[in-house]
Protein backbone atom coordinates (compact mmCIF):
# COMPACT_ATOMS: atom_id res chain seq x y z
CA UNK A 1 0.00 0.00 0.00
CA UNK A 2 1.56 3.27 -1.10
CA UNK A 3 1.13 5.91 1.59
CA UNK A 4 0.74 9.49 0.42
CA UNK A 5 -0.31 11.51 3.44
CA UNK A 6 -2.70 11.49 6.37
CA UNK A 7 -5.65 13.57 7.49
CA UNK A 8 -6.13 15.35 4.18
CA UNK A 9 -9.42 14.17 2.70
CA UNK A 10 -12.33 16.47 3.40
CA UNK A 11 -15.08 15.00 5.55
CA UNK A 12 -12.89 12.01 6.43
CA UNK A 13 -10.91 13.17 9.47
CA UNK A 14 -7.96 11.05 10.57
CA UNK A 15 -8.25 8.64 7.66
CA UNK A 16 -4.99 7.40 6.21
CA UNK A 17 -4.80 8.39 2.55
CA UNK A 18 -3.43 5.72 0.23
CA UNK A 19 -2.88 5.74 -3.51
CA UNK A 20 -4.11 2.17 -3.97
CA UNK A 21 -5.11 -0.92 -2.00
CA UNK A 22 -5.64 -4.63 -2.60
CA UNK A 23 -8.38 -6.43 -0.66
CA UNK A 24 -8.89 -10.21 -0.59
CA UNK A 25 -12.24 -11.62 0.61
CA UNK A 26 -12.10 -15.34 1.43
CA UNK A 27 -14.43 -17.93 2.92
CA UNK A 28 -16.36 -21.10 2.17
CA UNK A 29 -18.13 -21.43 -1.17
CA UNK A 30 -21.40 -20.77 0.67
CA UNK A 31 -20.18 -17.62 2.43
CA UNK A 32 -21.05 -15.35 -0.49
CA UNK A 33 -17.58 -13.99 -1.19
CA UNK A 34 -18.23 -13.53 -4.91
CA UNK A 35 -21.41 -11.56 -4.18
CA UNK A 36 -19.59 -9.52 -1.53
CA UNK A 37 -16.74 -8.80 -3.90
CA UNK A 38 -19.13 -7.80 -6.66
CA UNK A 39 -20.88 -5.28 -4.43
CA UNK A 40 -17.60 -3.86 -3.15
CA UNK A 41 -16.50 -3.50 -6.78
CA UNK A 42 -19.69 -1.59 -7.62
CA UNK A 43 -19.26 0.77 -4.65
CA UNK A 44 -15.62 1.32 -5.55
CA UNK A 45 -16.43 2.12 -9.17
CA UNK A 46 -19.08 4.61 -8.03
CA UNK A 47 -16.45 6.20 -5.77
CA UNK A 48 -14.41 6.99 -8.88
CA UNK A 49 -11.50 4.61 -8.40
CA UNK A 50 -9.85 2.66 -11.18
CA UNK A 51 -9.93 -1.07 -10.41
CA UNK A 52 -9.31 -4.65 -11.48
CA UNK A 53 -10.75 -7.80 -9.91
CA UNK A 54 -9.96 -11.51 -9.67
CA UNK A 55 -12.68 -13.99 -8.62
CA UNK A 56 -11.00 -17.21 -7.42
CA UNK A 57 -13.23 -20.29 -7.26
CA UNK A 58 -12.37 -23.69 -5.74
CA UNK A 59 -11.39 -26.30 -8.32
CA UNK A 60 -13.12 -29.16 -6.51
CA UNK A 61 -16.78 -30.02 -7.03
CA UNK A 62 -18.71 -29.65 -3.75
CA UNK A 63 -15.63 -29.61 -1.53
CA UNK A 64 -16.51 -30.25 2.16
CA UNK A 65 -17.37 -27.06 4.05
CA UNK A 66 -14.54 -25.72 6.18
CA UNK A 67 -11.75 -27.40 4.20
CA UNK A 68 -8.95 -25.66 2.36
CA UNK A 69 -10.20 -27.23 -0.88
CA UNK A 70 -13.49 -25.35 -0.63
CA UNK A 71 -12.13 -21.81 -0.14
CA UNK A 72 -13.67 -19.25 -2.49
CA UNK A 73 -12.01 -15.84 -2.80
CA UNK A 74 -12.45 -12.49 -4.48
CA UNK A 75 -9.62 -9.99 -4.91
CA UNK A 76 -9.86 -6.34 -5.93
CA UNK A 77 -7.08 -3.86 -6.61
CA UNK A 78 -8.29 -0.25 -6.71
CA UNK A 79 -6.80 3.19 -6.47
CA UNK A 80 -6.37 6.77 -7.60
CA UNK A 81 -3.90 5.73 -10.32
CA UNK A 82 -4.26 3.53 -13.39
CA UNK A 83 -4.85 -0.06 -12.28
CA UNK A 84 -3.67 -2.72 -14.74
CA UNK A 85 -3.90 -5.97 -12.73
CA UNK A 86 -5.79 -7.39 -9.77
CA UNK A 87 -2.65 -7.06 -7.65
CA UNK A 88 -0.13 -9.49 -6.20
CA UNK A 89 0.13 -9.33 -2.40
CA UNK A 90 -2.79 -7.73 -0.61
CA UNK A 91 -3.23 -5.15 2.14
CA UNK A 92 -6.44 -6.46 3.73
CA UNK A 93 -7.54 -10.08 4.13
CA UNK A 94 -11.06 -11.00 5.20
CA UNK A 95 -11.01 -14.59 6.52
CA UNK A 96 -14.45 -16.01 7.25
CA UNK A 97 -13.04 -19.30 8.61
CA UNK A 98 -9.71 -20.98 9.47
CA UNK A 99 -9.40 -22.59 6.03
CA UNK A 100 -9.58 -19.18 4.35
CA UNK A 101 -6.84 -17.87 6.64
CA UNK A 102 -4.70 -20.95 5.98
CA UNK A 103 -4.98 -20.67 2.20
CA UNK A 104 -4.70 -16.90 1.81
CA UNK A 105 -2.32 -15.72 4.55
CA UNK A 106 0.75 -16.21 2.37
CA UNK A 107 -0.45 -13.43 0.08
CA UNK A 108 -0.92 -10.81 2.81
CA UNK A 109 1.71 -8.09 3.16
CA UNK A 110 3.63 -7.82 6.41
CA UNK A 111 1.71 -5.43 8.71
CA UNK A 112 -1.37 -6.00 6.55
CA UNK A 113 -4.81 -6.19 8.16
CA UNK A 114 -6.79 -9.37 8.88
CA UNK A 115 -10.53 -9.30 9.60
CA UNK A 116 -11.48 -12.73 10.98
CA UNK A 117 -14.81 -14.20 12.06
CA UNK A 118 -14.07 -15.86 15.41
CA UNK A 119 -17.49 -17.49 15.31
CA UNK A 120 -16.12 -19.87 12.67
CA UNK A 121 -12.80 -20.48 14.43
CA UNK A 122 -13.88 -23.65 16.25
CA UNK A 123 -11.94 -26.81 17.12
CA UNK A 124 -13.76 -28.71 14.37
CA UNK A 125 -12.84 -26.11 11.75
CA UNK A 126 -9.24 -26.01 13.03
CA UNK A 127 -8.94 -29.73 12.31
CA UNK A 128 -10.48 -29.36 8.86
CA UNK A 129 -8.03 -26.59 7.99
CA UNK A 130 -5.00 -28.40 9.41
CA UNK A 131 -4.38 -26.15 12.42
CA UNK A 132 -3.21 -27.74 15.67
CA UNK A 133 -4.18 -24.66 17.70
CA UNK A 134 -6.02 -21.37 17.28
CA UNK A 135 -3.94 -19.14 14.95
CA UNK A 136 -5.71 -16.06 16.29
CA UNK A 137 -4.26 -16.68 19.75
CA UNK A 138 -0.91 -18.47 19.31
CA UNK A 139 1.13 -15.43 18.24
CA UNK A 140 1.62 -16.60 14.65
CA UNK A 141 -0.16 -13.48 13.36
CA UNK A 142 1.89 -10.93 15.32
CA UNK A 143 3.34 -9.55 12.08
CA UNK A 144 -0.14 -8.42 11.02
CA UNK A 145 -2.88 -6.11 12.30
CA UNK A 146 -5.58 -8.50 13.49
CA UNK A 147 -9.24 -7.62 13.92
CA UNK A 148 -10.88 -10.72 15.42
CA UNK A 149 -14.65 -10.38 15.83
CA UNK A 150 -17.49 -12.84 16.31
CA UNK A 151 -19.10 -11.74 13.06
CA UNK A 152 -21.50 -14.68 13.14
CA UNK A 153 -23.00 -13.63 16.48
CA UNK A 154 -22.92 -9.92 15.67
CA UNK A 155 -24.83 -10.65 12.48
CA UNK A 156 -27.46 -12.74 14.25
CA UNK A 157 -27.93 -9.98 16.80
CA UNK A 158 -28.37 -7.37 14.06
CA UNK A 159 -31.13 -9.29 12.23
CA UNK A 160 -32.94 -10.74 15.26
CA UNK A 161 -36.08 -8.65 14.76
CA UNK A 162 -36.76 -10.02 11.25
CA UNK A 163 -37.81 -13.52 12.33
CA UNK A 164 -35.24 -15.40 10.24
CA UNK A 165 -34.09 -18.93 10.96
CA UNK A 166 -30.54 -19.32 12.28
CA UNK A 167 -29.43 -20.52 8.84
CA UNK A 168 -31.00 -17.53 7.10
CA UNK A 169 -29.55 -15.13 9.67
CA UNK A 170 -26.02 -16.49 9.23
CA UNK A 171 -26.32 -16.05 5.48
CA UNK A 172 -26.35 -12.30 6.17
CA UNK A 173 -22.86 -12.29 7.69
CA UNK A 174 -21.19 -11.49 4.39
CA UNK A 175 -23.24 -8.27 4.30
CA UNK A 176 -22.23 -7.44 7.89
CA UNK A 177 -18.61 -7.95 6.85
CA UNK A 178 -19.16 -5.85 3.73
CA UNK A 179 -20.48 -3.01 5.88
CA UNK A 180 -17.32 -3.17 7.99
CA UNK A 181 -15.09 -3.06 4.90
CA UNK A 182 -17.17 -0.23 3.43
CA UNK A 183 -16.36 1.85 6.50
CA UNK A 184 -12.66 0.95 6.26
CA UNK A 185 -12.46 2.50 2.79
CA UNK A 186 -15.16 5.16 2.99
CA UNK A 187 -17.55 3.45 0.55
CA UNK A 188 -21.23 4.38 0.29
CA UNK A 189 -23.90 1.77 0.99
CA UNK A 190 -26.85 3.04 -1.04
CA UNK A 191 -26.11 1.11 -4.24
CA UNK A 192 -25.90 -2.15 -2.28
CA UNK A 193 -29.13 -1.38 -0.43
CA UNK A 194 -30.87 -0.74 -3.76
CA UNK A 195 -29.49 -3.99 -5.16
CA UNK A 196 -30.73 -5.95 -2.14
CA UNK A 197 -34.24 -4.47 -2.50
CA UNK A 198 -34.28 -5.58 -6.14
CA UNK A 199 -32.82 -9.03 -5.48
CA UNK A 200 -35.24 -9.86 -2.67
CA UNK A 201 -38.27 -8.03 -4.01
CA UNK A 202 -40.43 -11.10 -3.34
CA UNK A 203 -39.00 -11.57 0.17
CA UNK A 204 -38.77 -8.06 1.61
CA UNK A 205 -37.89 -9.41 5.05
CA UNK A 206 -34.66 -10.84 3.61
CA UNK A 207 -33.85 -7.52 1.95
CA UNK A 208 -34.44 -5.67 5.21
CA UNK A 209 -32.37 -8.17 7.21
CA UNK A 210 -29.41 -7.98 4.85
CA UNK A 211 -29.54 -4.19 4.81
CA UNK A 212 -29.69 -4.19 8.60
CA UNK A 213 -26.60 -6.43 8.70
CA UNK A 214 -24.80 -4.14 6.24
CA UNK A 215 -25.59 -1.07 8.33
CA UNK A 216 -24.69 -2.85 11.59
CA UNK A 217 -21.26 -3.82 10.29
CA UNK A 218 -20.63 -0.25 9.18
CA UNK A 219 -21.79 1.19 12.51
CA UNK A 220 -19.70 -1.28 14.49
CA UNK A 221 -16.55 -0.40 12.55
CA UNK A 222 -17.23 3.31 12.93
CA UNK A 223 -17.75 3.23 16.70
CA UNK A 224 -15.85 0.27 18.14
CA UNK A 225 -12.23 1.48 17.65
CA UNK A 226 -11.12 -2.10 17.04
CA UNK A 227 -7.54 -1.03 16.29
CA UNK A 228 -6.02 1.69 18.45
CA UNK A 229 -5.77 4.88 16.42
CA UNK A 230 -7.03 3.35 13.16
CA UNK A 231 -9.67 5.53 11.50
CA UNK A 232 -9.87 3.85 8.13
CA UNK A 233 -8.31 4.46 4.73
CA UNK A 234 -9.10 7.11 2.12
CA UNK A 235 -8.48 6.36 -1.55
CA UNK A 236 -8.92 9.48 -3.74
CA UNK A 237 -10.75 9.17 -7.08
CA UNK A 238 -8.68 8.33 -10.14
CA UNK A 239 -8.20 10.77 -13.02
CA UNK A 240 -10.48 8.95 -15.48
CA UNK A 241 -11.48 10.53 -18.79
CA UNK A 242 -15.20 11.36 -18.99
CA UNK A 243 -17.29 8.88 -20.93
CA UNK A 244 -19.44 5.78 -20.70
CA UNK A 245 -17.79 2.77 -19.06
CA UNK A 246 -18.88 -0.78 -18.39
CA UNK A 247 -17.59 -3.59 -16.21
CA UNK A 248 -16.21 -6.52 -18.18
CA UNK A 249 -15.54 -9.94 -16.69
CA UNK A 250 -12.87 -12.31 -17.96
CA UNK A 251 -15.58 -14.70 -19.13
CA UNK A 252 -17.27 -11.97 -21.19
CA UNK A 253 -13.97 -10.90 -22.71
CA UNK A 254 -13.20 -14.50 -23.64
CA UNK A 255 -16.62 -14.92 -25.26
CA UNK A 256 -16.22 -11.73 -27.28
CA UNK A 257 -12.71 -12.72 -28.34
CA UNK A 258 -13.87 -16.14 -29.53
CA UNK A 259 -16.73 -14.62 -31.52
CA UNK A 260 -14.49 -11.95 -33.05
CA UNK A 261 -11.83 -14.51 -34.00
CA UNK A 262 -14.37 -16.73 -35.75
CA UNK A 263 -15.80 -13.73 -37.59
CA UNK A 264 -12.34 -12.79 -38.85
CA UNK A 265 -11.67 -16.40 -39.85
CA UNK A 266 -15.09 -16.60 -41.53
CA UNK A 267 -15.97 -19.73 -39.56
CA UNK A 268 -19.14 -20.61 -37.72
CA UNK A 269 -18.47 -21.22 -34.03
CA UNK A 270 -20.09 -24.17 -32.30
CA UNK A 271 -19.59 -23.78 -28.58
CA UNK A 272 -20.23 -27.02 -26.68
CA UNK A 273 -20.08 -26.97 -22.91
CA UNK A 274 -21.36 -28.46 -19.67
CA UNK A 275 -22.18 -26.01 -16.85
CA UNK A 276 -19.41 -25.64 -14.25
CA UNK A 277 -18.17 -22.61 -12.31
CA UNK A 278 -16.62 -20.39 -13.58
CA UNK A 279 -16.80 -21.56 -17.21
CA UNK A 280 -20.61 -21.41 -17.30
CA UNK A 281 -20.46 -17.64 -17.76
CA UNK A 282 -18.79 -18.08 -21.16
CA UNK A 283 -21.66 -20.32 -22.28
CA UNK A 284 -24.23 -17.83 -20.94
CA UNK A 285 -22.63 -14.93 -22.82
CA UNK A 286 -22.26 -16.78 -26.13
CA UNK A 287 -25.84 -18.07 -26.01
CA UNK A 288 -26.95 -14.47 -26.63
CA UNK A 289 -24.67 -14.00 -29.65
CA UNK A 290 -26.42 -16.06 -32.32
CA UNK A 291 -26.47 -13.00 -34.59
CA UNK A 292 -22.68 -13.32 -34.84
CA UNK A 293 -22.69 -16.86 -36.19
CA UNK A 294 -22.46 -18.53 -32.78
CA UNK A 295 -24.23 -21.81 -32.01
CA UNK A 296 -24.23 -23.02 -28.41
CA UNK A 297 -24.88 -26.55 -27.18
CA UNK A 298 -25.29 -27.48 -23.51
CA UNK A 299 -24.22 -31.12 -23.36
CA UNK A 300 -25.28 -33.80 -20.87
CA UNK A 301 -21.77 -34.10 -19.43
CA UNK A 302 -18.18 -32.95 -19.89
CA UNK A 303 -17.18 -35.84 -22.17
CA UNK A 304 -20.11 -35.24 -24.51
CA UNK A 305 -19.26 -31.52 -24.67
CA UNK A 306 -15.68 -32.21 -25.75
CA UNK A 307 -16.71 -34.84 -28.29
CA UNK A 308 -19.40 -32.55 -29.76
CA UNK A 309 -16.84 -29.78 -30.23
CA UNK A 310 -14.51 -32.22 -32.01
CA UNK A 311 -17.37 -33.32 -34.26
CA UNK A 312 -18.17 -29.70 -35.12
CA UNK A 313 -14.55 -29.17 -36.12
CA UNK A 314 -14.62 -32.28 -38.33
CA UNK A 315 -17.65 -30.77 -40.08
CA UNK A 316 -15.76 -27.57 -40.90
CA UNK A 317 -16.83 -25.29 -38.07
CA UNK A 318 -14.83 -23.91 -35.17
CA UNK A 319 -15.59 -26.35 -32.37
CA UNK A 320 -14.96 -24.93 -28.92
CA UNK A 321 -15.49 -26.30 -25.42
CA UNK A 322 -14.88 -24.93 -21.95
CA UNK A 323 -14.54 -26.17 -18.39
CA UNK A 324 -12.50 -25.85 -15.19
CA UNK A 325 -10.20 -28.17 -13.20
CA UNK A 326 -12.20 -31.39 -12.70
CA UNK A 327 -14.03 -30.95 -16.00
CA UNK A 328 -10.77 -30.80 -17.92
CA UNK A 329 -9.78 -34.11 -16.32
CA UNK A 330 -12.98 -35.70 -17.63
CA UNK A 331 -12.34 -34.31 -21.11
CA UNK A 332 -8.80 -35.74 -21.20
CA UNK A 333 -9.52 -38.75 -23.43
CA UNK A 334 -11.47 -36.69 -25.96
CA UNK A 335 -8.74 -34.02 -26.02
CA UNK A 336 -6.23 -36.78 -26.73
CA UNK A 337 -8.43 -37.94 -29.63
CA UNK A 338 -8.51 -34.40 -31.05
CA UNK A 339 -4.71 -34.09 -30.84
CA UNK A 340 -4.04 -37.47 -32.43
CA UNK A 341 -6.40 -36.92 -35.34
N, C-alpha and C positions, 0 to 999 in steps of 0.2 A: 504494500500500500504506500503510495507516494504522498508524503505529507507536504502540504503547502503552507498552511498557517492555521491558527486557531482563533476562534471567537470573532469571525469576520462576517459571517452570513447574517443578513438582517433577519430578524424574527426567529433566529435560532441561536440564542445565547449559549455560550460555552460549548457548542458543538465543535468537534475537531474536523476541519475541512481537509478533504482528501481529493486528489485528482481522479482516482479510480479505485475500485474495490472489486474483489471476486468473492462471491458467496456460494457455498455448497450446501444444499438441503438434502438430507439423507435419512432414510427410514425403511420400514418394510414396504413391500409392494402395495399393501393396503392402507398405508399411512397418508396417501394423497400428496406425495412430494411433487409429482408432475403437475398436478392442479395448482399446488402452492407456488411452484416456480413460474407457472404461466401467469398467475395473477401478479406476482412480484414483477415479472417482466412488463406486464401492461402498465402497472403503476410507475415503473421506472421510465418507460417510454413517454408517458404523459408528463413526467417531471422534466423531460427534455434532455435526458442523458443518451449518449450513444451506447450501444450494447451488443453483446453476442451471447448466445446461450448454448448449453450442451445437455440435453436430456440423456441420462445413462440408465438403461433398463437392465434388469438381471437376465442373464443368458438362459438360465434354467426355466423349465416349464413348471409352474406351481411349486416353487421351492418352499420348504417348510418355513412358517413364520418364525422370525427371530434368529434365523441363521444368516451367516455371511453370504450365502449363495442367493438369498432373496432380497438383498439390499437394492433399493431403487433410489437414484439420485438425480438432482437437477442442479446444474451450475450456471451462474450468470456472471459475466464480466461487464461492468458498466462504468462510465466515467464522463468527465468533461472534455476528454480528448477523443480522437478517433480510435475506436475499438475494432480490432481486426480479428481477434480470436476469442474463444471463451475463457482464456486464461490458463495458466499452469497451476502453480500453488495458489491457495486461496487464503483470504483474510478472516473469513467467518465460516464456521462449520456448525450446522444444525444437525444434531444427532438424536434421533427419536428413540433409539434403543442401543444396547451395547454392540450389536452387530454392525450398525452404521458407524459407530465410533471406531471399531476395529478396522473396518475396511477403508475408511476415509481419512483417518488421522494422519497418515503418511503424507498427504497432500497439503496439510495445514502449515502455514508459515509459523516459525518460532515467534512467540508472543501474540499469535493470532487468537481469536475469540472462539470459544466453544459454548453453544447453547444446548444443554442436554436435558432430556425428560427423565428425571429420577424415578418417575412412576413406572417406567419400563425397565429400570436397572434392578432386576430381581435375580435371585440365585439361579432360577431356571433359565433366564435369558443369558446370564453369565456363562453357564455351561454350554448353551447353544452357540455362543459367539467365541468360545474358547478361552474365556478369562478364568483364572483361578481365584481372583479376588476382585473387588469393586475398583475399577480404574479411576472412579471419581474421588476415591478416598485414600488410595495407596501412594500418592505422591508422584505417580508417573506422568501427570499432566501439569506439573509445576512450571513447565516452560511456556504454558499457555494461560490465557485469561479465561477462567472457567465460570460459566453461569449455570449452576445446577438447580433446576426448579422442578417441582412435581407438576408438570404441565398437564398430565392426565387428570389429577385431582382439581387443579385450578380450572380446567375446562369444564369438568362436571359441575363444579360450584357455579360457574358463570351461566350455565344453561339449565339450571335446576327448575326454574319456573315454567319451562316449556313442555314438561310432561314427557320427555323422551325416555326411551329405554336406555340402560347403561351402554349398550352397544352403539346406539344412535348418538348418545352424548359424546362418547369417546371418538366418534368419527369427526367431531368438530375440533379436535385438538390441533389439527394442521392449521385451521383458521386462527386459533388462539396464538399459535406460534407465528403465523404470518403477521398478526397484529403487533407482536413484539418486535419482529424484524422491521416492519414498517416504521415503528418509532425509531429504531436504531439509525435508519437512513433518511428520516424525514419524509416518508412517502405518504400520500393521501389515500384515504380508504374508500372514497365515494364510488370509484369505478368498480371496486370489488363488491361493495354493497349492492350496486345496481345489477351486477352480474349474478349475484346470489338470488336476488328477487326474481330475475328472469329464469334462472335454472330451476328454482323450486316454486314456480308459479302455482303448481297444483298442490304443493304442500307448504303453505306459508309458514307453518310452525317451524319447519326445518330451515327456511330462509332466515327467520327471526333468530333462531338459536345460533346459527352460524355467524350471523352479524353480531350477535351479543358476544360470542366467543372472540371474534375479531377485535371488537372494541375493548373487551376485557384484557386481552393480551397487550394492546396498545396502552391502556391505562395503567396496567401493572408496571410495564417498562418505564413509563413516564414518572411514576411516583415511588417506586420501590428502591431506587438507588442500589441496584444489585452489584455494581462494581463501584468502589469508592472513587468519586471524582469523574466517572464516565458519564457524559451527557449526550452521547450519540455522535454519529458522523454526519457531515454535510458534504454532498457531492454536487458542485455547481453544474448548471446545464451546459451541454456541449454546444459549440458553434456549428450548428447544422444549417445548411442552406435551406431557405423556405421552399416548400413544395409538398406534394402528396407522397406519403411513404406507406409502405405496408410491411407487415412482418412476414418473413418467409422461413419455413422450416426446411431442414435438410431433405426431408422426404418430398416436399413440394418441388424443391430445386432439382432433385433427381428425376422426378416425373417430367418436369418441363424439359430437362436436358435430353432425356430419352426421346421424347416426342419431337423435339427440334432436330436431333440427330437423324431420326428416321425420315423426317420431312426432307432434309438436305440430301439424304441417300436415296430418296424417292422409293422407300420401302414401307409397306404396311406393317405396323407393329402389332404383334399379338402378345399381350402381357398375361401370363398364366401364373397364378399365385394361390397360396393357401394362407388364410389369415393368421398372422402371428406378430406380436409386438416386437419391434416398432415398424416392421415392413408393411403392415396392413395399410398404413397411411399412403404409401406409394400406390397401392391398388385403388384406394378410395379416390385419390386425385386423378388417376388416369381414367377411371370409369366415367368421369365427366368430360372427357376430351375426345369423344367419338368424332367430332367435327374435324379433328386433325389426323384422321386415319388410324385411330387407336381402337383396337378390339381388346376387351378384357375378359378373362375367364377365371372364375373362382372355382378351383378344383376341389375334389373331395379329400385330398391329402397332399402332403409335400411331394411324394414320389410322382403322383399323377400330374402335378403342376410342372415339374421338371420335364417329364416325358412329353407333355403337351407342347411345351415351348420348343423342344427338339423337333417334334413333328411339324410345327409351324415353320421352323427354319428349313426343314426338308422340302416343304411346299413352296419355298421362295419368299416367305415373309421374314420379318425380324422377330424371332422368338425370344422372349425375355421372361425370366422368372425372378422371384425375390424371396428372401427369408431372413432368419437370424440364426444364431449359434446352433441350436438343436435341429432346426429345420435343414440347415446345410448338411448336417451329418446324414439325415435321411435321404437327401438328394444325391449323396455321393456316388452311388452306382450309376444313376442316370447321367451325372456329369462326366463320369468316366466313359460312358457310351458316346456322349457328344464329342469328347476329345479324340477318341479312337476312330471315329467315323468322319 
